């Protein structure tokens, strides 16, 4: 929940999230907890009911967020294939279990600490690195949350983190484990190697037709022509519509005049803030400052450190409380406000510095405004264009006819296989919703009317299959060029491997790699430090071979292509100092242990509280058929 809003507490969120991956297996492995019950409840844990509507909202929000990260919508089928529905249910159940335990323990968090957490969250920081009120509101709206709902969710998250810290906060990784992982990650090996490429195979005489035909018959399925489909695509997106929308100079000027404050840098102020619990204490502090004491000394007398009162340089929108923002931006530099009744307490604000607002000229931003207006108008036209296309399809028109009638661009892919390649084996050009369209195109039939692919708020893509070329076996004459290439590659690979094996035999009899390579006209390369994580000088298979061989011995491994091979000799191995394991590694292992402890705690907590799941309602929410 609120995944995009929790980056400010990433380490603890990771603990909960990774722990839940383990918990999900435990929860979903208990078959007898699933039963049907009321329509309004999707699951119950202990005395907490998880409502159908709240789970539906969380599931859809997270599914949309996943689609935004992937750059395209994620279908219910795809989500279920990845186990997203089970993961989400496990996460919601675990959060509910932790919330119930927090209530039992009567845990709490102060308003001041909650404000600090919100201000420190990177998701709400503007370009200047400070908290941005407008961005805060925008992020909440885009995630479907009101401010009170988010603050309540953040409060619950903080209480869960208190439990997480109590469970695993003091965990330490055993020295033996740290040493083993350190050795695995940081052991280095010095390697010398030679590369035998296609040239090492020498000239290969062409085969006879009979030999090539026999080769073809043995591997006939390899040269089979895949099924191709002719697909007609009609994309209607914000980008395509915006290209045809005319924006006049007067429109651009009017927008600029109405939104001048958006173009440039707003006024910023460097502020200090003192939050006091009562009006009387706020008045007393203000009186001491008015009497000549410094803002810092009054704050220090209350046990506040400089970091506790420093708000940094912020814009008006960067202050969470509008009342405090109004007061702070009405003060002159160097002055202190009278007591302010803020949302989270009584506040004194001091202005250290004022940076006036800066604005850009009309000429500097006119192009940006023109594109923005065109995009906004295109978004408003999307649904109208959608309805027009659907009306024409309902009248029996093909997509090509719809495009001709409405003036919308239609693309025709003459032939494409399931992997997105054309008849020549080249990838077909990109278009909006390409992956979803091709996936759907191979599930439908010719001239069948399909639902459009939805691109979030960016538009729709209609498609239809105009023709199908069935998969078939190619004849020898059709595939001859491919067969010859494949035969030559296999012949070359066999010769290169034989030469590599011969080099290994010479090394085993005492010859040096340099001498053995020189006899074949090859040069020796050296890599001083090879780690298991990889190096650009060696392919992955070669690195695995290097660490499987003992120091002083030689081995072979595949090269960068299907023909070449490497002959490698491990010169020596250097182990890291066990007493100097990197602090980051120790921290990573400590977090992994904390994750495991938290996962076990949550599993036990769910068993103690008891879990029931309404599978019928859950299946409806995630789009699974009752029988699947």
N, C-alpha and C positions, 0 to 999 in steps of 0.2 A: 504494500500500500504506500502510495506517495513516493514511489522509488526515485523519481526525478528530483524530489524535494529533499532527499535525505543525504545528499552528498556531503553536507557539512559534518555528518557523523558516520563517515564511510566505514571506518574500521569496525565500529560496533554493529552497524547494519550488516556488514559482511559476516559477522559472527552469527547473527540471527539467520541470515539468508542461507549461508552454507550449512548451518545446523539443520535448517528445515529440509534441505535436500536429503539428509539422512532420515529425518523424522517422517518425510513423505513415504519412504519405503516401509517404515514401521507401521504407520497409520493404515496405508493401503494394503498392507499384508494381513490385516485382521478382518477376515470375511464377515464375522457375525455382528459387526457394529453397524452394518448397513441395513436399513429398513425404511419403509415408507411411513410418513406421518403428515402433518398439516401442510397445506399449500404455502403458508407464509414463512416456513422455516426450512432452510436448506440443510442445516446441521445444528447440533447442540453439543456443547462441551460443559460438563458440570451444570451450573445453573444459568449459563449464558446461551441464549439462542442467537444464531446467526441468521438474520432474515434473508429471505429470497431476494428482496429488492437490493439490500446492501451488498450481497455477494455478487449479484448481477452487475451492479455498478462498478465494483472493484474489478471484476473479471474483465469487463468491457474496457475500462480505463487502462488496465495493464496490457490488454491485447492491442489497443490502439497505440500505446507507447512502444510496444515491441515492433509494431509496424513502422512507426516513425524512425526507430533505430535502424531497421532493415532497409528503409527507403521505399517500401511498398507495403500494401495491406497484407496482413497475415490472415488466412482463411481459418475458419473453425477446424477444418480437417487437418490443416498443417499444425495448428496449435495442439490438437490432440495427439498427432503423430509425435510431437516433441514432449508429450507428457505435461503440457502447460496447465491443463485443467487440474491434474492431480497435484502439481506443484502449488498452484494457487490455493486449492482447498487446504493442503497441508500448512501453507503459510498462514492462512486466515485462522485455522484451528489453533495453531501454535501461538499466534498473537492473542487470541481470546483466552487461551490457557494462562499465558503470562499476565494478562490484564486481571484475570480473576485472582491469581496469586498475589498480585500487587495490592488489590483491594483487601485481601485477607491480611496482608502484612501492614496495611495502612501506610503505604509509601506515599510521598508527596514531593513536589518541586515548587520553589518560590516563583512568583511572577517575574522577579528580576532575572533569575537564571533562565527562565523561558524566553524572555526578550533577548538575552545575550545569545542564546542558541539560534534564534531566528536571524539576528543580525549577522552572525558568523556563518550562516549557511551560504555557500558559494552560488547556489541556485538563484539567490535574490540579490546578487551583487551586480551593479551596472558596470559600464566600461571603465570607470575610475576605481573599481575595486571596492566601492562602498555600497552599503545597503541601499537599494533603490525601491521606494514605495510603489512606484508604478509597475516595476517589474514584478514585485511581490504580488500585486493584485492580478497582473496578467498571468503569471504562472499558476496561481490558484484557480483562476477562471478556466484556463486551458485544461486543468485537471479535474474540473467539475466540483470545486470545493469553495465554500464560503469561508470568510476569515475565521468566524467562531469554530467552524468544523475543523479547519486546519489546526488552529491552536489547540483544540481538544485532542486531535490526532498526535500532534507534536508532544503534548503533555504525556499521553499514554506511551509514546515511544521512549521518552526520557525515563519513565518508570520501568519499562522493560529493560532498558540499559542498566538501571541500577541492579536489577536481578542478575543480568548477564555479568556485570562486574563482580558481584558477590560469588557467582558460581565459578568463574574461570579467571578472575582478575589477577590472581596470585600464581597462576600456573607457570611452571618453568620447564623447559625442555631438558631432558637428561643429557649429560655431557657426551655419552656414547652415541646417542642419536644425532646430536649436533655434529660430532666428528665424522660419522658415517656420511651424512648428507653433505657436509663440507668437502669431504674427499670426493664424493660423486660429482659435485658441481665444479670443484676447483682443481682437481688433479689435472696436470698438464703433461703432454707427451711430445717429445721432439720426434719428428717423422721426416724421413727422406723417401721420395717416391719418383716413379717414372710413369708416363702416360703412353699407353699404346692405343692409338686412334685408328681410324679407317685405313690410313696409309700403311699401317703395319701389316695389314692383311695382304698387301701386294695386289697385283692384277689378278682378276678372277675371270676365267674364260666363260663366255656365255653358255648357258645350258642348251641342250637340244630341245626341240619342241616337245618331244615325248617326255623328257625329264621334267620340263616345266608343267606339262599337263598332269603328270603324276603328282607333282607338288601341289597343284591346284586342287585336284580331286581329294587329296588327303586333308586339305584345309578349306574346303568349299564354303563352309559356314562363315569363315573369316571374311570372305569377299562378297557376302550376300548384300544386296541392295536393300536399305531400310524402307519402311513405309514413309511416303512423302504426302504432305497435304498442302493444298492451295488454300490460303487463308486471306480473307478480305477483312481489313481492320478500319474502323472509323473512330478515331480518338477525338474527344471533345474535352479539352483541358483549358485551364486558365491561360497558359502560355499561348495555345493556338488561337483562342478567342481574342486575347489582348493584342495580337498582331493586327487585327482588323478593326480595332476600336479607335476612333478618331478622338483625340483630346486637343481642344483648341488652346491657344495661348491664353485666352481669357480664363479658361478653366484652371490652368496652371497658376496664373497670377492670383485668382481668387483663393485657391487652396493655400498658397504661400502666405497671403495676407491673413488668413484665418488661423494659421498654425505657425506663426513666426517663431514661437518659443521652442518648437521642435527642431529647428535648424540652427545648430551651434551648441555651445556649452552653457548650461544653466548656471545661475549664481551658486557658488559653493561657500560654505563657512566651516572654519575649524572650530570645533565646539568641545566643551567639557560639560558633563552632566552629573548631578548628584541626586540620587533618588532617596527620599526619606519616607518613613512609614506613616507619619501623621502630619496634620497641618501645623500643629504646635511646634514640632521639631523643625519643620521647614521654615517657619517664621523665625525661630530662634537662630537657625543657621544663617538666614538672610540678614538678620540684625547684626550678627557677629561680623559678616563680610562688610556690611555698611559701616560698621564701627572701625574698620581698618585692617581686619584680619584677611589674609589671602584665601582664595577659594581652595587652594591645595591644603593649607593648614587646617581649615575647617573639615575638609574631607578626611585628612589624616587622623584628626581627633575622633572621627567616627569609625576608624579602622579601615578606611578605603585606601587602596594603593593607587598610584598614578594611572595604571592600566584600567582600573575600575571606573575611573571618571572620564577617560579619554574616548570621545566619539570619533575622532579623526576629522578629516575634511569630507563633508557630506553636502548633498543637494537637499532641497526641501523635501523632495520625494524620497530621499534616503532615510528619513526619520519615520519610524513605524507609527508613532502617535501624532495625528494631525494637530492636536492642540499644542503639543510641545513644538512641533515644526513651525506653526504660525508665530508662536512667541519668540522662538530662536531667530527667525528671519525678520523680525521687526526690531531687533536690538542693534545698536551701534557696536562697532568693534571695540573690545576692551571692557564691555559692560556685562553686568550680571542681571538676570531676570528676577522679578519678584517670584514668590512661590507660585507654581503652576499646578493646577489639579489635572494630572495626566490620567491616562487610561489605566496605568499600572502603579500609581502612587503619586506622591507630591514631589515635584521636581524643581531644582534650581539649575539654570543653564547659563554658561558663560561663553561669550563669543571672543575667541582669540584673534581670528583673522577673517576678512571678507574678501572673496575673489568675485568681482563683478561678472555678470553674464556676458557671453560673447555670441554674436550671431553671424550667420553666413549670408552672403548676398543672394538675390534672386537668381542671377546668372549661374552661380555655383551649384544651385540645387534644382534648377528647372528640369533637367533631364531626369533626375531621380523622381521628382514629383510626377512628371508625365507618365513614367512607367508605373508608379504606384497607383495613380488614378485609373489607368488602363486595366491594371490587375484587379482593382476593387470592382470596377464595372463588369469585368469578365466574370468575377465570382457571382455577381448578381444575375448574370445571364445564364449561368450554368444550368440551373434547374429548368429555365424556359427552353433552352436548347435540348435538354434531356427529354422534356415532354414532347417536343416537336419530333424528335427522332423516334420515340416510342409510338407516337400517333401514326407516323408513316409506316413503321414496321407492322403495326396492328392492321394497317390497310393492305398488307401483303407485299410491300415493296422490299426488294433486296437492299443490302447496305450500299451497293454501288448506286442503285436508283435513289436511295435516301440522300446520299452525298450529292448527287447531281441536282436533286430538287431543292435541297436546303443550302447548297453552296459550301458544305463542309468537306474538307479534304479526306479522301479515302485512299488507303494504301493497300496494295495487293501483293502478297508474298506468293510467288508462283509455285515454289516447292520448298518445304521445310520439314526436317525430321524431328524426332522427339528431343534431340539434343540441341536444336536451334540452328542446325547447319543446312545449307542449301545443297542442290544436286552436285555441286563441285566440291563439297566438303568445307565450304567457308561459312563462318557465322553470318546469319542474316542481319541486316542493319537493325540498330536499336530503335525502339519506339515505346511510347508510354505503356506500362503494364505488360511488357513483353513476356516475362516469365509466366504470369497468370494466364495470359491469352494462349500461349502455346500449350500450357498444361490443359486448359479447357478445350482447346481445339482437338486434342487427341482423345477426348472423352465424348465427343459429340459426333454427329453425322452430317452429311451434305445437306445444306439449306435449312438446317434446324435453327430455330430462333433461340439464341442463348441470352441469358442475363448478362448485362454489361459488367465489366470489371470496374470496381469502384476504386478510385485513387485518393481515398480520404476526402479532403475538401478541395482537391486539385482537379477533379473531373471524372469522366467516365470513358471507357473504351468498349465499343461494341465490336463483335467479331462473328464471322460465320465461315464455315468450311465450304469452299466452292468446288472442291474436287479431291479425290483420294487416289493415290497411286500405291497399290498394295506392295508390301515387301515381297521380294522374290529372289531366287538364286540367279546370279549373273552367269552368263555363258563364259567360257574360257576366253573367247575373242574379246568380249566386253571388258573383262578384268585383266587382260594380258599384261598391260603396263604395270598395274598394281602387283600382280603376281611376280613379275620379274624383279621389281624393286624389293619385295619381301624376300624372295629367294636370295638375291644378292646380299641383303642385310644379314640373313641367317648364315650364309657362307662366310661372310666377313667376320661375323661375331665368333664363329667356331675357330677360325684361323687365329684371331686375336687372342682368344682364350688359351689356345694351345701355346702361343708364344709366351703368354704371361705365366703359364704353368712351367714352361721351360726355364724362364728366368728364376722362378722360385726354386727349382731343382738345383740350379747353379749356385744360388745363394746358400742352400743347405749343404753344399759340398765345400763351402768355405770361401767362395768368390765374393768380392765386395759388390754392392749394387752399382757403384760407379763403373767398375770394370765390366760387369755383365751388360750394363746399359750401353757402354761405349762400343761393345762388339756389335750391337744392333743399330748403332748410329743415333742413340737416344740420349737426352740430357737428363740429369738428376735435379729435382727441385727439393727444397727443404722448407718445412714449416717448424719454427722453433717452439711454438706453444699451441697445441691442439687441445681443445676442451670438448667435453661431451655435448655442450650446448651448440657447437658448430663453429666453422670457420669458412670464410669465402673461398679459400684455396682448395677445399676438399668437399665432395658431395656427402650427403648424409650416410649413404651406405658405406663409404670409405671410413668415416669417423667411427661407425659401429665396429668395423673390422679392426681398426687401430686399437680400440679399447678391449677387444676380445683377444688380442694377441699379447703374448708376454714380451717384455722389453728385450731387445736384441734379436727378435725373430721377425720373419717376413710373412706377408699375407697378400692376397689379391682381393679386389672389390670392383664392382661395376663402375664405369665412368659416368660422364654426363649424358651419354646417349646409349642406345641399345647395342652398339657395336664396341665402343671403347672400353678398356679396362685399365685399372691402376695396379701397379706392383708397389707395395709399401713396406718399409722396414722401420720398426719402432726402435729408435736409437736409445732413448731412455725415458723414464717416467719420474715425475717430480710430484710428491704429495705435499699438500698444504700443511702448515704448522697447526696441529690440533689445538694448541693453546691460544691461537689467534683467530679463531673462527669469527667471521664478520658479524657485527652487531645486527645487521639487517637480517641475516640468516637466522640468528637466534630469535629475533622478534617474529619472523615469519613462522618458525616452528612453534613458538609460544602461542601465537594466534591460532594455529592449526589445532593445538591441544585444547585451547579455550573453546574453539568451535565444537570439538568433539564432546567436551564436557557439557556444553550448553545443549547440544543435540540429545545427549543422554538424559539430561534433566527434563527437557521438554517431553521426551517420550514417556518418562516416568510420570510426569505431571498429567499428561493426557490419560494414561492408564488409571491414575488415581481418581481423576475427575469423571472419567467416563465419556466416550464419544459416540454419537449416533449421527448418521448421514442419510438424508433423504435422496436416494439414488435417482428416483424418477424426476424430481425437481432439478437435481444437479445435471442430469442428462439433457433436460430441456434448455437449461442455461447455456451449456457448452456446445449444443447442437449435435448431440449424439443420439442416434436412433435407439429406441428402447431395446431393440434386439441386438445391438452391436456391443 
